[in-house]
């Protein structure tokens, strides 16, 4: 694939700001969705402070990754796989959860800093990378569907879904007809224009309280810690095994898409920063971050692969972290609008995965098609697994069995390197 801006290119100020706003528009919903779930576990009245700390953490991690870590256009955010560990350890208390996050982050950072995790790089062949790129889109389908049908209690789900379908079709038509900076920033304009259209059709959305301060630093930056029991710690360590696979796959997929040099060093530095960020998450009492695999979709949609385009997004996240009023307004963006934007980005990501597979000749035999198709199907099925079924698995293996992304990656690695392994001369 060809891109307007390379990894180390610096776009002009105007383009840099617009691309940064696009990355910000993609990051905000994901932080709000996962952060909202974990914030609800902190107790009444703690949601705004929790989200402020989470936004601040993601902003710091983003800057660290751009300049010190993997140095790729790769956006971080809260790791949904850690939700399993948090829910499994909720009875042990918030302190035990925070200590488990800290311990898992230290282990991850140590493994990456010593270069041990770099040995996994050879497992990511073009077929595996193509699956990683597409798998995140398929496993996010349940989340997108939930957003597309969420009328906020005032709009019937059928009407919300119909709005989402029409809006998504309009977005893809616009993407096919627009060019240049307008096409590159289409996701940003979709949120900016889709929200008032939704309000006109269905009425006003809930706004933040009138007394919400415009500027206020987050409170409780140092969270309580307590010694976790063996079961809680074991559940989190398995979660971090899944997180390591996710992080490594994300870095490797973006690096391969952009043909970045020095990937071994990028992987080691990137996962080390992720591990240290999870240590900081345990100290501040928020869910730990991971590099998101949806980043190639944004790169493919915008045509900009510059890592410096993420700097304005990091600044924006920092400003949001300092404003409870801004967080309140962001929570007012209608869920169907967010779902449609995610649909557009994920469709671009699937296209990027298919193009990568074609350019590398990854599908030349029937077995090659199975290596790609089976993990996508299994990952999607697990993604739609009812919660009643998921809770039936033992807590210690639930992070692996009930996570569609992890199941898909494990399956493609087994098919590629064991089941259909080709003889090598």
Secondary structure by P-SEA (a helix, b strand, c coil): ccccccccccccaaaaaaaaaaaaaaaaaaaaaaaaaaaaaccccaaaaaaaaaaaaaaaaaaaaacccccccccccccccaaaaaaaaccccaaaaaaaaaaaaaaaaaaaaacccccccccccaaaaaaaaaaaaaaaaaaaaaaaacccccccaaaaaaaaaaaaaaaaaaaaccccccccaaaaaaaaaaaaaaaaaccccccccccccccccccccbbbbccccaaaaaaaaaaaaaaaaaaaaaaaaaaaaacccaaaaaaaaaaaaaaaaaaaaaaacccccccccaaaaaaaaccccccccaaaaaaaaaaaaacaaaaaaaaaccaaaaaaaaaaaaaaaaaaaaaaaaaacccccaaaaaaacaaaaaaaaaaacccccccccccccccccccaaaaaaaaaaaaaccccccccc
